[in-house]
Amino acid sequence: MPNVLPDSFFDRDAQRVARQLLGKVIRHRVNGLWLSARIIETEAYYCVDKGSHASLGYTEKRKALFMDGGHIYMYYARGGDSLNFSAHGPGNAVLIKSAYPWVDALSGPDSLAQMQRNNPDTHGNPRPAARLCAGQTLLCKALGLKVREWDAKCFDHERLRVDDVAQQPSQIIQTTRLGIPHGRDEHLMYRFVDADYAAHCTRNPLRRGQVEGRDYVTLQHTCTAD
């Protein structure tokens, strides 16, 4: 499986990992189906950052944040599960904020249909593909990822992995993170969005009223190769 990201990919600076994860595909194998989604939005966190869980100190529940890069940290948020990967340095990590369903030879229409069954809309109908993984808890629900199963675990390439499928965003939008309380370093621009999918992320950084240079900056994809 030469396209599977090794643990060393994650054992680097959190912002660098957050940028380079855009365009990569998370795959979770459930009942013989690879449920898959392309990452379109991430957030970086550091131990010294007041907005991070790690800044509150080490606990058994947060131990994955203090492990080597490439460990899985999951927690409950807004009534659902959230997925993070530890990065280089104790307490540093990347939150997978949203994604877009991915269909290819390994993850076909049956996989997408299962994701829609996992995550129906409020009326029990199939959720449109564009909204299926548009948020950290929606993503985990669609992929069938659960805190109790994956928190503090390593990747298992036969069950959970991140693949490089040779997709790169043409541009990356860098902006402030979402849901950070006032006074908790909410000003830090540690959120990264694939510009081609900006309309499908948790909150579109290019929505009306947002001003480049004030509310966000635009990076070329070459910045992900540094």
N, C-alpha and C positions, 0 to 999 in steps of 0.2 A: 504494500500500500504506500507507494512513494509520495502520494499527494497528501498524506496525513501529516498535520503539523506536529513536530516533536515537542517535548516538554521544554526544550531550549528556546523555542519560539517565544514562550511566555516568560522565561526567566530574563527579562529585560525591563527597561524603564516602562512604567505603566502607561504613560501617554504614547510612547512609541508602539506598544502592543495594541492600545486602543485604536490608533490610526490604522495599523496594518491588519487588524481583524476585519475591517470593512471590506466586503467582497468575499470573505471566506464563508464556508458553509458548515453549520452545525448539523451533525447527524446523530440521531438517537434511534437505536434499533429496538422495536417493540413488536413482539409476536411475529417476528420474521420480516417486518417492514422497516425500512430505513426512513424515518420521518425527518425531513430536512428543511432548513431555512437559511437563506443568505443573510448575513449580518449587515445591517444598514445603519445602526446607531449604537454607540458605545459611550461609556463614561469612565474616566480614570480617577482613581482615588489613591491617596498616600496616607501613611500612618500619621504624619504631622498635620494633615488636612483636617480641620475641625468638622468637615462634612462627612468624614469617613467613619465607619463602624469601628475600625481599628484604633482611632483616636481615643476611644472610650476605654481602651486597655484590653489586655489578653483575658479571654475567658475560654472555657471549654467549647462553648458554642461558636466562638469566633476564631478557633485555633487554625482553621484553614487559611485565614488571612496571613498568618505568621509562618506558614510553610513555604517551601521552595516554589518558585514559579511553576505554574501548570497544575496546581491543585484546584479543586472545585469548592467554591464557597456558595452555599445556597441558604436563603433565609426567607421568611414569610413577610410579605409586604402587601398592604391593601387587600388582604384576604386571599392572596395567592402566593405562588412560589417565584423566587427571583434567582437568576443565575449569574455568578461571578467566577472569574479565574484569577488566581493569585499571580502576581508579577514579581519582578526582582525586588528584593528587600523586604524585611518583615513589615507586615501591615499594608503593603501596597497591592492593589488589585484593579481589575477592569470589570465593570458591570455591563452585561449584554442588555442593552436597553430595548431594542426592537430589531426585527428581521422581516424578511419577505419569503414566502414559500418558494422552495426550490425543487424543480422537477428535472430529472435527467435519467440516464439509463439505470442508475442504482436506486433512485427514489422516483418512482413513476406515478401515474394517476391514482393508483390504489393508495399510495402513501399520502398524497394530498387529501384524498377523500377521508382517510382515517384522521388526519389532522383536523379536518372540518367537523368530524364527529366528536373529536375530543373537545372542541372549542366552538360550540354553536352560539348563535346570537341570543339575545335575551328572550326571543320567542321560540327558541329551539330549532331555528332554521340554520342551514349552512352559512357560516360567516363568509363574506366576500374575501377572496384571497388577499386583497390589498389591506384588509384590516385583521387578518387572522393572527398575525404576530406583531401587531402595532402597539407594543408596550411590553414591559418586562414580564408581567404575570400572564398576559395573553400568549406570549412566546412559549413560556414554560408549559402552559396548559395545552397548547397545540402540539408540542413535541412530547408531551407526557413526562416531563421532568419534575421530580418530586424531591423536596428537601430530605425526607427520611431515607431516600434511596441513594442520593448522590453527594450530600454535604460531606466535606472533608475527605472525599475520595480522589483517587487519581483517574486519569482517562483510562478507559478500557476500549481499545480500538475495535473490538468486536461488538461493542454496545454503545459507546459514546465517544465521539471524536470530532475534530474540526478539520475540514479538508480545504486545501488550496485548489480551487477549480479554475485558476487562471483568469479570474475576474478582478478588475481594479476599477474603483470609482474614477471618473474623469476629473472630478473635483471633490474636495472634502470641505465641509463647513465646520468650523470650530467655534463653539459658543459656550455659554454657561450651562451648568447642569440643572436638572429639574428637581424640584421638591426639597431643595436645601434650605433649612430655616435661616431667617435673618441672623446675622452674626456668626454663622457657621461656615465662613468662606464661600458664600454663595456667589461671589463675584468671579471666582476662578473659572477660566474658560477651558474646562476639561471634558466637554462633551463634543463628540465627533460624529458627523452625519454624512452619509453618502449623498452628495448633492442630487444625483439622479433619482434618488428615492426619498427626497426630503418630504414630499407630500404624504408619505406613508409611515413616517416615524411617529414617535410619541407626541411631539409637538413640532410642527414645521418651523424651522428657524428662518425660512424664507417667506413666511406669511406676510401679509400686508402690514405695514407699519414698522417692520424691522429694517434697520439701516446698517449697511456694510461699514465696517470700521468702528461702529459704536456697539452694535448688538452681536455681531459675528464677524469673522474673517474667513476668507476663502483660501484654501491651500490647493496647490496642484498635486496630482497623484504622486509625482516624483518625491514629494515630501515623505511618503510612506517607505521609501527605500533607503532612508538615511541610516 
